[in-house]
């Protein structure tokens, strides 16, 4: 595995791990933030729906109560009621039905349960005395029935009934079915979006209102069979369930006026799809950053570390092959430059030592040549001695004596040179041994430096990882805070719009109140005019009185609704103020988190530089160790050659010693020959001329 790959692979794995953790944390926090905001908005909507249900039901109930207290209803119940009064009563019921499209059939029943007047001709004259709503109203109660389904229309309805009294005695009942589907069209369908929708359940879990009409009348639309009844048994709550095969969150609240459960579902896949898209975007950006970082790291490593190390390794290989003239660049100031300078000094030292060994080797070769020449001259001397024996022992002995003297002198000179060469070889061998010992110590030191540098690189890498993790967490915190800030601003806008809508409702209520005031005044004026008309204006006076009472009821109901709207506006303003304060706190938190991120980024940069330097030291030390091993092998070869040279010199010295012995034997032989020759020659011949260079 190349050094470049060893650097890049751990970096890639660390970056990949960091990016994965960052993406997961960002996705989780985004999902949590979106969930909180969606639930808060859904809670506001559910509260509004619950209030709307109460107001809607109370409005229908007040309308029926108002009708039951009119004089026309009482007159229409009389057995001899004139047709005009009956028609006026019918018109009154028809007008109420037109003003309230939710009313299914408005009925006026006598005390026997017979339908006297109705807006539904099919029920005229019907006997409804056995119905619970009739019996409860005859007992003097204003009754609100449980939800049921109309036999005529099949729609979900509930029945409101109110007693008609005459002098404290109940003489009849006014009732009407109220279509719950009208509430769906008016309030639920506008809320139906791909991300959420609203619904209403009966106290027993029966679906009363739903954007999908086919689900109305079913007892459960959730995967868990008991969810409908569980929600009906609780005042409010939040459930995580599956509805119609889709994962959803269900937020619900029970209406105090009716006991119905008003709820809203949130489609997780749609509502939180933004978080998943954000996670994928961050993952893509992280992958791109990782590729750019790895590419930059590879280029930097190649230019600053790997290329110089490659050149250094090539030079070390050439030196190991014997090319001591290899030039090394020594202009770097880092650890690699130090290694280059150390190798240059080592090569220079090797060249000096090898030069000394070569000089001593040449001296040994010269001494050996002289020894061979001396041996050759000795051979010639022996040949001359043989000739002298033939020519004359005396003359031959004299000549041999001169030759032996020359051989002896040459042998002594060669022996001295060999001794000097042997001593130089021993000194060279000692110096080479010292060099090998120093190289071993240097190699051990380099290995220790590499190990320490490796540990330091690991520690620096861990510190860099922690700093990177801290920087990423701060970035995630900033991103999360910005998301929360955006959602808070969105919530503020929603609350502002809600306040504006509530203000619009208040303006409508003001108009209704003004109309009621004017209606009351007109009713009073009509009553005055009817009183002036006398008996002819009696019927008109009754109508004017009923109109006045209806106007008073309207004013009272308008006042209550106005108070409720004022409460909503006050709460909205308070929520807007709270959101603004939260926005300011979020801005402060964003600033602080940004400062933390800058500090951590500076720490990451410093740790990264330290890590790169320590890695360079470790790598250079490893390469230096390998080069030292090559040098050790070269020094060992030099030591071996020096040893062989010393052994050769020792053998040459032995041969010269043998030559000296033979020379001494030859001198003895010459002396013997001279002695024998002297005895054989005449006495006058003994006074021969002395040989040059010899004394007797």
C-alpha positions as CSV (number, residue, x, y, z in Angstrom):
1,X,0.0,0.0,0.0
2,X,1.5,3.4,-1.0
3,X,2.2,6.1,1.5
4,X,-0.3,8.4,-0.3
5,X,-3.1,5.9,0.1
6,X,-2.2,5.4,3.7
7,X,-2.7,9.1,4.3
8,X,-5.9,9.5,2.2
9,X,-7.8,6.4,3.3
10,X,-8.0,7.3,7.1
11,X,-8.8,10.9,6.2
12,X,-11.6,9.7,3.9
13,X,-13.0,7.4,6.5
14,X,-12.9,10.2,9.2
15,X,-14.6,12.7,6.9
16,X,-17.2,10.2,5.8
17,X,-18.0,9.4,9.4
18,X,-18.2,13.0,10.4
19,X,-20.4,13.9,7.4
20,X,-22.7,11.0,8.2
21,X,-23.1,12.0,11.9
22,X,-23.7,15.6,10.8
23,X,-26.4,14.6,8.3
24,X,-28.1,12.4,10.9
25,X,-28.1,15.0,13.6
26,X,-29.3,17.7,11.2
27,X,-32.1,15.5,10.0
28,X,-33.2,14.6,13.6
29,X,-33.1,18.2,14.8
30,X,-35.0,19.4,11.7
31,X,-37.6,16.8,12.1
32,X,-38.0,17.6,15.8
33,X,-38.3,21.3,15.0
34,X,-40.8,20.8,12.2
35,X,-42.8,18.4,14.4
36,X,-43.0,21.0,17.2
37,X,-44.0,23.8,14.9
38,X,-46.6,21.6,13.1
39,X,-48.0,20.5,16.4
40,X,-48.2,24.0,17.7
41,X,-50.1,25.1,14.6
42,X,-52.3,22.1,14.7
43,X,-53.1,22.8,18.4
44,X,-54.2,26.3,17.5
45,X,-56.3,25.0,14.7
46,X,-57.9,22.3,17.0
47,X,-58.6,24.9,19.6
48,X,-60.3,27.1,17.0
49,X,-62.3,24.1,15.6
50,X,-63.5,23.2,19.1
51,X,-64.6,26.8,19.8
52,X,-66.2,26.9,16.3
53,X,-68.2,23.7,17.1
54,X,-69.4,25.1,20.4
55,X,-70.4,28.4,18.8
56,X,-72.0,26.7,15.9
57,X,-74.0,24.3,18.1
58,X,-74.9,27.1,20.5
59,X,-76.1,29.3,17.6
60,X,-78.4,26.5,16.3
61,X,-79.7,25.8,19.8
62,X,-80.4,29.5,20.4
63,X,-82.2,29.7,17.1
64,X,-84.6,26.9,18.1
65,X,-85.0,28.3,21.6
66,X,-85.9,31.7,20.1
67,X,-88.5,30.1,17.8
68,X,-90.0,28.2,20.7
69,X,-90.6,31.5,22.5
70,X,-92.4,33.3,19.7
71,X,-96.1,34.1,20.0
72,X,-96.6,32.7,16.5
73,X,-95.5,29.2,17.6
74,X,-98.0,29.4,20.5
75,X,-100.8,30.6,18.3
76,X,-100.2,27.9,15.7
77,X,-100.6,25.3,18.4
78,X,-104.2,26.5,19.2
79,X,-106.9,24.2,17.8
80,X,-108.8,27.1,16.2
81,X,-105.7,29.0,15.0
82,X,-106.5,31.2,12.0
83,X,-104.9,30.3,8.8
84,X,-103.1,33.6,8.7
85,X,-101.4,32.9,12.0
86,X,-100.5,29.4,10.9
87,X,-99.0,30.7,7.6
88,X,-97.1,33.4,9.5
89,X,-95.7,30.7,11.9
90,X,-94.7,28.5,8.9
91,X,-93.0,31.5,7.3
92,X,-91.1,32.0,10.5
93,X,-89.9,28.4,10.4
94,X,-89.0,28.6,6.7
95,X,-87.1,31.9,7.3
96,X,-85.1,30.2,10.1
97,X,-84.4,27.2,7.8
98,X,-83.2,29.6,5.1
99,X,-80.9,31.5,7.5
100,X,-79.4,28.2,8.8
101,X,-78.8,25.8,5.9
102,X,-77.6,23.2,8.5
103,X,-81.2,22.8,9.7
104,X,-82.6,19.6,8.2
105,X,-86.3,19.8,9.1
106,X,-87.9,22.3,11.6
107,X,-90.9,20.8,13.3
108,X,-93.7,22.2,15.5
109,X,-95.3,19.4,17.5
110,X,-98.3,19.7,19.8
111,X,-98.4,18.1,23.3
112,X,-99.5,14.8,21.8
113,X,-96.4,14.6,19.5
114,X,-98.3,15.3,16.3
115,X,-96.4,17.4,13.8
116,X,-98.5,20.6,13.3
117,X,-96.0,22.6,11.2
118,X,-92.8,21.6,9.4
119,X,-90.5,22.6,6.7
120,X,-90.5,19.0,5.5
121,X,-93.8,18.2,3.9
122,X,-93.1,14.4,4.3
123,X,-93.4,14.8,8.1
124,X,-96.6,16.8,8.2
125,X,-99.1,15.1,10.6
126,X,-96.5,12.5,11.7
127,X,-96.7,11.1,15.3
128,X,-93.3,11.5,16.9
129,X,-94.5,11.2,20.5
130,X,-92.1,8.2,21.1
131,X,-89.0,10.1,20.2
132,X,-86.6,11.0,23.0
133,X,-86.1,14.6,21.9
134,X,-90.0,15.1,22.1
135,X,-90.2,13.5,25.5
136,X,-87.3,15.5,27.0
137,X,-88.7,18.8,25.6
138,X,-92.2,18.0,27.0
139,X,-90.4,17.5,30.3
140,X,-89.3,21.2,30.1
141,X,-85.7,20.6,28.9
142,X,-83.9,22.1,26.0
143,X,-82.5,18.9,24.6
144,X,-79.5,18.1,22.4
145,X,-79.6,14.6,21.1
146,X,-76.7,12.2,20.3
147,X,-75.6,12.2,16.7
148,X,-77.6,9.9,14.4
149,X,-78.1,9.4,10.7
150,X,-81.2,10.8,9.0
151,X,-83.4,8.1,7.3
152,X,-84.2,10.6,4.5
153,X,-80.8,12.0,3.6
154,X,-78.5,9.5,5.2
155,X,-76.5,12.4,6.7
156,X,-75.1,12.6,10.2
157,X,-77.4,14.9,12.2
158,X,-78.3,15.8,15.8
159,X,-81.6,17.0,17.0
160,X,-82.3,20.1,19.1
161,X,-85.7,20.4,20.8
162,X,-87.1,23.2,23.0
163,X,-90.4,23.3,24.8
164,X,-93.2,25.8,23.8
165,X,-94.7,27.2,27.0
166,X,-98.0,28.9,27.8
167,X,-98.3,30.3,31.3
168,X,-95.6,28.0,32.6
169,X,-97.2,24.8,31.1
170,X,-95.5,23.0,28.1
171,X,-98.0,22.9,25.3
172,X,-95.8,21.9,22.4
173,X,-92.2,21.4,21.1
174,X,-90.1,22.9,18.4
175,X,-87.3,20.7,17.1
176,X,-85.0,20.5,14.2
177,X,-82.3,18.1,12.9
178,X,-79.0,19.8,12.3
179,X,-76.8,18.5,9.5
180,X,-73.2,18.0,10.7
181,X,-72.0,17.9,7.1
182,X,-72.6,21.7,6.8
183,X,-70.0,22.2,9.5
184,X,-67.6,20.0,7.4
185,X,-68.2,22.2,4.4
186,X,-67.8,25.4,6.3
187,X,-64.9,24.7,8.6
188,X,-63.2,21.4,7.9
189,X,-62.8,21.4,4.1
190,X,-60.9,24.7,4.0
191,X,-58.3,23.0,6.3
192,X,-58.0,19.9,4.1
193,X,-54.4,19.9,2.7
194,X,-52.0,17.1,1.7
195,X,-50.3,17.6,5.0
196,X,-53.3,17.7,7.3
197,X,-57.1,17.6,7.7
198,X,-59.6,17.9,10.5
199,X,-62.4,15.5,11.7
200,X,-65.1,15.1,14.3
201,X,-65.9,12.0,16.3
202,X,-69.0,11.2,18.4
203,X,-68.5,10.4,22.1
204,X,-68.6,6.7,21.2
205,X,-65.9,7.1,18.5
206,X,-68.3,7.3,15.5
207,X,-67.0,9.5,12.6
208,X,-69.4,12.5,12.3
209,X,-67.4,14.8,10.0
210,X,-64.5,14.0,7.7
211,X,-63.2,15.6,4.4
212,X,-63.8,12.2,2.8
213,X,-67.6,11.7,2.9
214,X,-67.3,7.9,2.6
215,X,-65.6,7.7,6.0
216,X,-68.6,9.4,7.8
217,X,-70.5,6.9,9.8
218,X,-67.6,4.5,10.4
219,X,-66.5,3.8,13.9
220,X,-62.8,3.7,13.2
221,X,-60.4,5.0,10.5
222,X,-57.2,4.1,12.3
223,X,-55.1,1.0,12.2
224,X,-55.5,0.6,15.9
225,X,-59.1,-0.5,16.5
226,X,-59.5,1.2,19.9
227,X,-58.1,4.6,18.9
228,X,-61.6,6.1,18.3
229,X,-62.9,5.1,21.7
230,X,-59.7,6.1,23.4
231,X,-59.8,9.6,21.9
232,X,-63.5,9.9,22.9
233,X,-62.6,8.9,26.5
234,X,-59.9,11.6,26.8
235,X,-60.3,15.4,27.1
236,X,-57.3,16.1,24.8
237,X,-54.2,14.4,23.6
238,X,-51.7,13.4,20.9
239,X,-51.5,10.0,19.3
240,X,-49.0,8.5,16.8
241,X,-51.0,6.1,14.5
242,X,-51.6,4.9,11.0
243,X,-54.8,6.0,9.2
244,X,-55.7,4.8,5.8
245,X,-52.3,3.2,5.4
246,X,-50.4,6.5,6.2
247,X,-48.3,7.3,9.2
248,X,-49.9,10.3,11.0
249,X,-49.9,12.3,14.2
250,X,-53.4,12.9,15.6
251,X,-54.0,16.0,17.8
252,X,-57.5,16.1,19.4
253,X,-59.7,17.9,22.0
254,X,-63.1,17.2,23.3
255,X,-65.8,19.9,23.0
256,X,-67.3,20.9,26.3
257,X,-70.7,21.8,24.9
258,X,-71.3,18.6,22.9
259,X,-68.8,16.0,24.1
260,X,-67.7,15.5,20.5
261,X,-64.0,15.0,19.8
262,X,-62.5,17.5,17.4
263,X,-59.2,16.4,15.9
264,X,-56.6,17.1,13.3
265,X,-54.2,14.7,11.6
266,X,-50.8,15.5,10.3
267,X,-49.3,13.4,7.5
268,X,-45.7,12.8,8.5
269,X,-44.4,12.1,5.0
270,X,-45.7,15.4,3.7
271,X,-45.3,17.6,6.8
272,X,-41.7,16.5,7.4
273,X,-40.6,16.0,3.8
274,X,-38.7,19.2,4.0
275,X,-36.4,17.7,6.7
276,X,-35.6,14.7,4.5
277,X,-34.9,17.0,1.5
278,X,-32.6,19.0,3.8
279,X,-30.8,15.9,4.9
280,X,-30.3,14.8,1.3
281,X,-29.0,18.2,0.4
282,X,-26.6,18.2,3.3
283,X,-25.4,14.7,2.4
284,X,-24.7,15.8,-1.2
285,X,-22.9,18.9,0.0
286,X,-20.9,16.8,2.5
287,X,-19.9,14.3,-0.2
288,X,-18.7,17.2,-2.5
289,X,-16.7,18.7,0.3
290,X,-15.2,15.3,1.1
291,X,-14.1,14.9,-2.5
292,X,-12.6,18.4,-2.6
293,X,-10.8,17.9,0.7
294,X,-9.4,14.5,-0.4
295,X,-8.3,16.0,-3.8
296,X,-6.6,18.9,-2.1
297,X,-5.0,16.6,0.5
298,X,-3.6,14.3,-2.3
299,X,-2.2,17.3,-4.2
300,X,-0.5,18.8,-1.1
301,X,0.9,15.4,0.0
302,X,2.3,14.8,-3.5
303,X,4.0,18.2,-3.8
304,X,5.2,18.7,-0.2
305,X,6.0,15.2,1.1
306,X,5.7,12.3,-1.4
307,X,7.7,13.9,-4.3
308,X,10.7,14.9,-2.1
309,X,10.6,11.5,-0.4
310,X,10.5,9.8,-3.7
311,X,13.6,11.7,-4.9
312,X,15.3,10.9,-1.6
313,X,14.5,7.2,-1.9
314,X,15.8,7.1,-5.5
315,X,19.0,8.8,-4.4
316,X,19.4,6.3,-1.5
317,X,19.0,3.4,-4.0
318,X,21.7,4.8,-6.2
319,X,24.0,5.2,-3.2
320,X,23.3,1.6,-2.2
321,X,24.2,0.5,-5.7
322,X,27.6,2.2,-5.4
323,X,27.0,5.6,-7.0
324,X,28.6,7.8,-4.4
325,X,28.5,10.8,-6.7
326,X,24.8,11.1,-6.4
327,X,23.8,14.8,-5.6
328,X,21.1,15.5,-3.0
329,X,19.1,18.7,-2.7
330,X,19.8,20.3,0.7
331,X,17.9,23.5,0.4
332,X,14.8,22.4,2.4
333,X,14.4,23.6,6.0
334,X,12.1,20.9,7.2
335,X,12.8,17.4,8.5
336,X,13.1,16.0,5.0
337,X,15.9,18.6,4.3
338,X,17.6,17.5,7.5
339,X,17.5,13.9,6.4
340,X,18.9,15.0,3.0
341,X,21.8,16.9,4.6
342,X,22.5,13.9,6.9
343,X,22.7,11.5,3.9
344,X,25.0,14.0,2.1
345,X,27.4,14.0,5.1
346,X,27.2,10.2,5.3
347,X,28.0,9.8,1.6
348,X,31.0,12.2,2.0
349,X,32.3,10.1,5.0
350,X,31.8,6.9,3.0
351,X,33.8,8.3,0.1
352,X,36.7,9.3,2.4
353,X,36.7,5.8,4.1
354,X,36.5,4.0,0.8
355,X,39.3,6.2,-0.6
356,X,41.5,5.3,2.4
357,X,40.8,1.6,1.9
358,X,41.6,1.9,-1.8
359,X,45.0,3.6,-1.0
360,X,45.9,0.9,1.4
361,X,44.8,-1.7,-1.1
362,X,47.0,-0.1,-3.7
363,X,49.9,-0.1,-1.3
364,X,49.4,-3.8,-0.6
365,X,49.3,-4.6,-4.3
366,X,52.5,-2.6,-4.8
367,X,54.2,-4.6,-2.0
368,X,52.9,-7.8,-3.5
369,X,54.4,-6.8,-6.8
370,X,57.7,-6.1,-5.2
371,X,57.6,-9.5,-3.5
372,X,56.9,-11.2,-6.8
373,X,59.8,-9.2,-8.4
374,X,62.1,-10.3,-5.5
375,X,61.0,-13.9,-6.0
376,X,61.8,-13.6,-9.7
377,X,65.2,-12.2,-8.9
378,X,65.7,-15.1,-6.4
379,X,64.9,-17.5,-9.2
380,X,67.4,-15.8,-11.4
381,X,69.9,-16.0,-8.6
382,X,69.5,-19.7,-8.3
383,X,69.9,-20.0,-12.0
384,X,73.1,-17.8,-11.8
385,X,74.3,-20.0,-8.9
386,X,74.0,-23.1,-11.1
387,X,75.9,-21.4,-13.8
388,X,78.5,-20.2,-11.3
389,X,78.9,-23.7,-10.1
390,X,79.7,-24.7,-13.6
391,X,82.0,-21.7,-14.2
392,X,83.5,-21.7,-10.9
393,X,82.2,-21.9,-7.5
394,X,84.1,-18.8,-6.2
395,X,83.0,-16.5,-8.9
396,X,79.5,-17.8,-8.6
397,X,79.5,-17.5,-4.9
398,X,80.7,-13.9,-5.1
399,X,77.9,-13.0,-7.5
400,X,75.3,-15.0,-5.5
401,X,76.4,-13.1,-2.4
402,X,75.7,-9.8,-4.0
403,X,72.3,-11.1,-5.3
404,X,71.4,-12.5,-2.0
405,X,72.2,-9.2,-0.3
406,X,70.0,-7.4,-2.7
407,X,67.2,-9.9,-2.2
408,X,67.5,-9.6,1.5
409,X,67.3,-5.8,1.4
410,X,64.3,-6.0,-1.0
411,X,62.6,-8.6,1.2
412,X,63.2,-6.5,4.3
413,X,61.7,-3.4,2.6
414,X,58.7,-5.3,1.3
415,X,58.2,-6.8,4.8
416,X,58.2,-3.3,6.3
417,X,55.7,-2.1,3.7
418,X,53.5,-5.1,4.3
419,X,53.6,-4.5,8.0
420,X,52.6,-0.9,7.5
421,X,49.8,-2.0,5.1
422,X,48.6,-4.6,7.6
423,X,48.5,-2.0,10.4
424,X,46.5,0.4,8.0
425,X,44.1,-2.4,7.2
426,X,43.5,-3.1,10.9
427,X,43.0,0.6,11.6
428,X,40.5,0.8,8.6
429,X,38.7,-2.3,9.9
430,X,38.4,-0.6,13.4
431,X,37.2,2.6,11.8
432,X,34.6,0.7,9.7
433,X,33.5,-1.2,12.9
434,X,33.1,2.2,14.7
435,X,31.1,3.5,11.7
436,X,28.8,0.4,11.8
437,X,28.2,0.9,15.5
438,X,27.4,4.5,15.0
439,X,25.1,3.6,12.2
440,X,23.3,1.1,14.3
441,X,22.9,3.7,17.1
442,X,21.6,6.2,14.6
443,X,19.2,3.6,13.2
444,X,17.9,2.9,16.7
445,X,17.5,6.6,17.3
446,X,15.6,7.0,14.0
447,X,13.3,4.1,14.8
448,X,12.6,5.7,18.2
449,X,11.9,9.1,16.5
450,X,9.6,7.4,14.0
451,X,7.7,5.7,16.8
452,X,7.4,8.9,18.9
453,X,6.3,10.8,15.7
454,X,3.7,8.2,14.9
455,X,2.3,8.5,18.5
456,X,2.3,12.3,18.2
457,X,0.6,12.0,14.8
458,X,-2.1,9.8,16.3
459,X,-2.6,12.2,19.2
460,X,-2.7,15.2,16.8
461,X,-5.2,13.4,14.6
462,X,-7.4,12.6,17.6
463,X,-7.3,16.3,18.6
464,X,-8.1,17.3,15.1
465,X,-11.1,14.9,15.0
466,X,-12.4,16.3,18.3
467,X,-12.0,19.9,17.0
468,X,-13.7,19.0,13.7
469,X,-16.5,17.3,15.6
470,X,-16.9,20.4,17.8
471,X,-16.9,22.7,14.7
472,X,-19.5,20.5,13.0
473,X,-21.7,20.5,16.1
474,X,-21.6,24.3,16.2
475,X,-22.5,24.5,12.5
476,X,-25.4,22.1,13.2
477,X,-26.5,24.3,16.2
478,X,-26.4,27.4,14.0
479,X,-28.4,25.6,11.3
480,X,-30.9,24.4,13.8
481,X,-31.2,27.8,15.4
482,X,-31.8,29.4,12.0
483,X,-34.5,26.8,11.2
484,X,-36.2,27.5,14.5
485,X,-35.9,31.3,13.8
486,X,-37.5,30.8,10.4
487,X,-40.3,28.7,11.9
488,X,-40.7,31.3,14.7
489,X,-41.1,34.0,12.1
490,X,-43.6,31.9,10.2
491,X,-45.5,31.2,13.4
492,X,-45.5,35.0,14.1
493,X,-47.0,35.7,10.6
494,X,-49.6,33.0,11.2
495,X,-50.5,34.4,14.6
496,X,-50.7,37.9,13.0
497,X,-53.0,36.7,10.3
498,X,-55.1,34.9,12.9
499,X,-55.4,38.2,14.8
500,X,-56.4,40.0,11.6
501,X,-59.0,37.3,10.8
502,X,-60.3,37.6,14.4
503,X,-60.4,41.4,14.0
504,X,-62.4,40.9,10.8
505,X,-64.8,38.6,12.6
506,X,-65.1,41.3,15.3
507,X,-65.9,43.9,12.6
508,X,-68.6,41.6,11.2
509,X,-70.0,41.2,14.7
510,X,-70.0,45.0,15.2
511,X,-72.1,45.2,12.0
512,X,-74.4,42.4,13.3
513,X,-74.7,44.3,16.6
514,X,-75.6,47.5,14.8
515,X,-78.2,45.7,12.7
516,X,-79.6,44.2,15.9
517,X,-79.8,47.6,17.5
518,X,-81.5,49.0,14.5
519,X,-83.8,46.0,14.4
520,X,-84.7,46.6,18.0
521,X,-85.4,50.2,17.4
522,X,-87.5,49.3,14.4
523,X,-89.4,46.7,16.5
524,X,-90.1,49.3,19.1
525,X,-91.3,51.8,16.5
526,X,-93.5,49.1,15.0
527,X,-94.9,48.2,18.4
528,X,-95.7,51.9,18.9
529,X,-97.4,52.2,15.5
530,X,-99.3,48.9,16.2
531,X,-100.5,50.3,19.5
532,X,-101.7,53.4,17.7
533,X,-103.6,51.2,15.2
534,X,-105.5,49.6,18.0
535,X,-107.1,46.2,17.4
536,X,-106.1,46.2,13.7
537,X,-102.5,46.4,14.7
538,X,-102.6,43.6,17.3
539,X,-101.1,40.9,15.1
540,X,-98.4,43.3,13.9
541,X,-97.6,44.2,17.5
542,X,-97.0,40.5,18.2
543,X,-94.6,40.2,15.3
544,X,-92.9,43.4,16.4
545,X,-92.5,42.0,19.9
546,X,-91.0,38.8,18.6
547,X,-88.6,40.7,16.3
548,X,-87.5,42.8,19.3
549,X,-86.9,39.7,21.4
550,X,-85.0,38.2,18.5
551,X,-82.9,41.3,18.2
552,X,-82.1,41.2,21.9
553,X,-81.1,37.6,21.6
554,X,-78.9,38.5,18.7
555,X,-77.3,41.4,20.6
556,X,-76.6,39.1,23.6
557,X,-75.1,36.4,21.4
558,X,-73.1,38.9,19.5
559,X,-71.7,40.3,22.7
560,X,-70.6,36.8,23.9
561,X,-69.0,36.1,20.5
562,X,-67.3,39.5,20.6
563,X,-65.9,38.8,24.1
564,X,-64.6,35.4,22.8
565,X,-63.0,37.1,19.7
566,X,-61.4,39.8,22.0
567,X,-59.9,37.0,24.1
568,X,-58.5,35.4,20.9
569,X,-57.1,38.7,19.8
570,X,-55.5,39.3,23.2
571,X,-54.0,35.8,23.2
572,X,-52.8,36.3,19.6
573,X,-51.0,39.6,20.5
574,X,-49.4,38.0,23.5
575,X,-48.2,35.1,21.4
576,X,-46.8,37.5,18.8
577,X,-44.9,39.4,21.5
578,X,-43.6,36.1,22.8
579,X,-42.5,35.0,19.3
580,X,-40.7,38.4,18.8
581,X,-38.9,37.9,22.2
582,X,-37.9,34.4,21.1
583,X,-36.7,35.7,17.8
584,X,-34.4,38.2,19.6
585,X,-33.0,35.4,21.8
586,X,-32.5,33.2,18.8
587,X,-30.5,36.1,17.1
588,X,-28.3,36.3,20.2
589,X,-27.8,32.5,20.3
590,X,-27.0,32.6,16.5
591,X,-24.3,35.3,17.1
592,X,-22.7,33.3,20.0
593,X,-22.8,30.0,18.1
594,X,-21.2,31.8,15.1
595,X,-18.3,33.0,17.3
596,X,-17.9,29.5,18.7
597,X,-17.8,28.1,15.2
598,X,-15.1,30.6,14.2
599,X,-13.0,29.7,17.2
600,X,-13.3,26.0,16.5
601,X,-12.4,26.6,12.9
602,X,-9.2,28.3,13.9
603,X,-8.4,25.4,16.3
604,X,-9.1,22.9,13.4
605,X,-6.7,24.7,11.1
606,X,-3.9,24.8,13.8
607,X,-4.4,21.1,14.7
608,X,-4.4,20.3,10.9
609,X,-1.0,22.0,10.4
610,X,0.4,20.2,13.5
611,X,-0.9,16.9,12.2
612,X,0.7,17.4,8.8
613,X,4.1,18.4,10.3
614,X,4.1,15.4,12.7
615,X,3.2,13.0,9.8
616,X,6.0,14.5,7.7
617,X,8.5,13.8,10.6
618,X,7.2,10.2,11.0
619,X,7.5,9.6,7.3
620,X,10.9,11.1,7.0
621,X,12.1,9.1,10.0
622,X,10.9,5.8,8.4
623,X,12.7,6.6,5.2
624,X,15.8,7.6,7.1
625,X,15.7,4.3,8.9
626,X,15.5,2.4,5.6
627,X,18.4,4.4,4.2
628,X,20.4,3.7,7.4
629,X,19.8,-0.1,6.8
630,X,21.2,0.2,3.3
631,X,24.3,2.1,4.6
632,X,24.8,-0.6,7.3
633,X,24.9,-3.2,4.6
634,X,27.5,-1.1,2.6
635,X,29.7,-0.6,5.7
636,X,29.5,-4.4,6.3
637,X,30.7,-5.0,2.7
638,X,33.6,-2.5,3.2
639,X,34.5,-4.2,6.5
640,X,34.5,-7.6,4.8
641,X,36.8,-6.3,2.0
642,X,39.2,-4.7,4.5
643,X,39.3,-8.1,6.4
644,X,40.1,-9.9,3.2
645,X,42.9,-7.4,2.4
646,X,44.4,-7.8,5.8
647,X,44.4,-11.6,5.4
648,X,46.1,-11.3,2.0
649,X,48.8,-9.0,3.5
650,X,49.3,-11.6,6.3
651,X,49.7,-14.3,3.7
652,X,52.2,-12.1,1.8
653,X,54.1,-11.4,5.0
654,X,54.3,-15.2,5.6
655,X,55.6,-15.8,2.1
656,X,58.3,-13.1,2.5
657,X,59.3,-14.7,5.8
658,X,59.7,-18.0,3.9
659,X,61.7,-16.2,1.2
660,X,64.0,-14.7,4.0
661,X,64.6,-18.2,5.4
662,X,65.4,-19.5,1.9
663,X,67.8,-16.5,1.5
664,X,69.5,-17.3,4.8
665,X,69.9,-20.9,3.7
666,X,71.3,-19.7,0.4
667,X,73.8,-17.5,2.2
668,X,74.9,-20.5,4.2
669,X,75.3,-22.5,1.1
670,X,77.3,-19.7,-0.5
671,X,79.5,-19.6,2.6
672,X,80.0,-23.3,2.3
673,X,80.8,-22.9,-1.4
674,X,83.3,-20.1,-0.7
675,X,85.0,-22.2,2.0
676,X,85.3,-25.2,-0.3
677,X,86.6,-23.1,-3.1
678,X,89.2,-21.5,-0.9
679,X,90.5,-24.8,0.1
680,X,90.6,-26.0,-3.5
681,X,92.4,-22.9,-4.9
682,X,96.2,-22.1,-4.6
683,X,97.2,-19.9,-1.7
684,X,98.0,-17.0,-3.9
685,X,94.5,-17.0,-5.2
686,X,93.0,-16.3,-1.9
687,X,93.8,-12.6,-2.0
688,X,91.1,-12.0,-4.6
689,X,89.4,-8.6,-4.9
690,X,86.5,-8.3,-2.4
691,X,83.0,-8.2,-3.7
692,X,81.4,-4.8,-3.6
693,X,79.4,-4.0,-0.6
694,X,80.8,-6.9,1.5
695,X,83.4,-7.1,4.2
696,X,84.8,-10.2,5.7
